[in-house]
């Protein structure tokens, strides 16, 4: 397990949330300068060729800023751009298979929605899990009712696997989230849709208490 490599703030991309007056790559670079050290490229609707081109460009930027880059689901594209790892969904390749393809030095994250899924991810050689939705968020509405802080705390206790709280994470609720034993917070809209990404990132870092 590469727990020591994992920063407490995990940014997940959604280019559709970026404001019309802002550029996707410039926003991501601003966030890296402000302190983001791990990004998941999660543009699931893109065909392979476009996703590969985006991943290549982002890989160049992340290397410049010492930021980890994970690719959502696509082990092939992660290998093609020499990303730092992949993030697997519930119905993706099992982490054990991804590990065989990627090797021991790459990170493997897994999306989870229950204690049992976290335990399974740990047993299958994942490096970390995201868990949620902790609070209501439109992007995770299909995964059931919000878990809340109590269930998040139970999930963090279910395994030694580092867990990132995901879903509706904001500057306001981050301090409470960080008391549950979670390794950190995973965010999408609170940074990708921010009017001032740099300021939003700095506030989230301060709210976490130890990022």
N, C-alpha and C positions, 0 to 999 in steps of 0.2 A: 504493500500500500504506500502511496506517495503523498501521504497527508501533509507532509512538510512543504510540498510544492503548491498546495491549494490555498489561494488567497481567499479571504472571507467574502469578497464581493464578486459575483458571477453575472456577467452581462450576457443576455440572450438577445440576438438581433431580430428586428422586424422592420424592414425598410419601409413598409406601408405606414408606419407610425411617425416617420420623420416629417417634420413640418415642411410645407412646400417651398419655403424660403431657405431651406437648409439642404446640404448635400450629405448623403448617407455616409460616405467614407470620411468626410471631414468631421462629421459628428462623432464617429467612432474614434478618430484620432484625437479629437478634443477630450474625449472621455478617458483615453489612455494617458494623455498628459495629466489629466486631473486625478488619476490614481487607479483606473481599471487595469487589472492584471490578468484577467481571464475572460475570454469572449467565446460564446458559441454562435457560429454562423448557422442560422436556422431559417433560411429562406426556402421553405419546403415546396413552394409552388414552382420553383424554377426548374427548367430542364437541365440535364447534366452539363451540357456545354456552357450555359450561362452561369450555372452555379460554380463550375470549375474556374471560369474566368474571374468571378467575384472572389472566390477563395484564394486564387493566386495573388490578386491585388491586395487583399486583406492580409495575407501571409507576409508580404513585404512590409506592410505598416506595423504589424504586430512584432516582427523581429526588430524593427527600428526602436520600438518602445518597450522591449523586454516583456511582452504580453503573451500569455498562452492562447493558442487558437485551437478550438475544437469544432468539428464539423458535425452537424446534426445528421445522424443515421447513415451517412454515406461513407463507408469505410474506404471505398475506392478513391473518392475525391480527397479524403484525408491523406491517403498514401501518396496521391499524385502531387499534392502541394507540400508534402512533408509537414503536415499540421502536427500539433502536439497530442492529438487524440480525437476521439469521437464521443458524441452523446447519443445514447441509444434510447429509443422509445420502447414501450411495453411490448410491441409486436415486432421489434427489430430483430436482427441477429442476436443470439445469446451472447453475453459478454465473453464467455469462454471461446466462442468462435472468433469474435472480433480480436481477442487477445492473441490467438494463434496467427491471425493475419497481420496484426500491428506490431507484435513483439512486446517485451516486458517494459520497455522504456516509454511507452505511450500511455496517456491517460484514457480511462474509460469511465464515462458517467452514465447513469441510468435514471430515467424518469420513473418515479414511484408514487403510489397513491394509497399505500397501506403498509403496516408494519411487516406483513408477510412478504411484500414485494421488496422491501429493504433487505430483509434477511436473505431472500433468494439472490438479490444482486450481490450481496457480500459473498455468498457461497459460490457464485459464478465468476468471481475474480474481478468485479468492478472496483474502481478506485473511490468512487463517491456516488451519491444519489441526490437528486432533487426530490422534494416531497411537497405535495399540495393538491389542490389549492388551499393555502392556509386561510386566506380571506377571499371574498368574492372578487372575481375579475372576469370580464367578458371572454377573454381568450382561453379561460380554463373552465367555462361554465359547463361544458360537456363532460367534465370529470366528476360531477356530483357536487353536493353541498360543500361549502367551505369547511375545512377540518378544524380550524380554531387552534388556539395556543396549547390547550390541554392535550389534544391529539398529536400535535407537533412534538410536544415534550415526550410523549410515549414513543413516538416514532424514533426520536433521537436516542432513546434508551434501548431500542429493540436490537441494536447491533453496534459494533464499534465502527461501522462504516461512517465516514463523514457525511453529514446531511446538510443540504442547502434548502432553506425555506423558500417556497415559490408560490406566487399567486397573491396579487393585491398588496405587495410589499411597498411601503411608502416611508418617507422620512419620519412620519408621525408614529407608525407602529413598529419600526425597526428596533428601538430600544427594548420593547417588550418581547419581540421575537428572539432577540439575542440572549434572553434569560432562560430559554428553554433547553439549552444544550446543543443547539444547532451550530454547525461549523461556520455558517454564514448565510447570506441572503442572495437569492437569484432574482434578477429584475429584468423586466422588458420595458413596459410603457413608462415607468417612472423616470427612466433615463432617455429612451429612444424618442419619446414624444415631448421631452422637456423644451420649453422656450429657450432656456439657457442651460445647455447640457453640462457645461463646466460647473456652474453654480449648483445645479441639482446633484451632481456627483459628489461634490465636496460636502454638501449638506448630508447626503446619505452616508458618506464615510464618517462624518462627525457623529451622526446618530447611532452608528453601530458601536461606537465606544472604543473599538480596538482595531479597526481595519487599518 
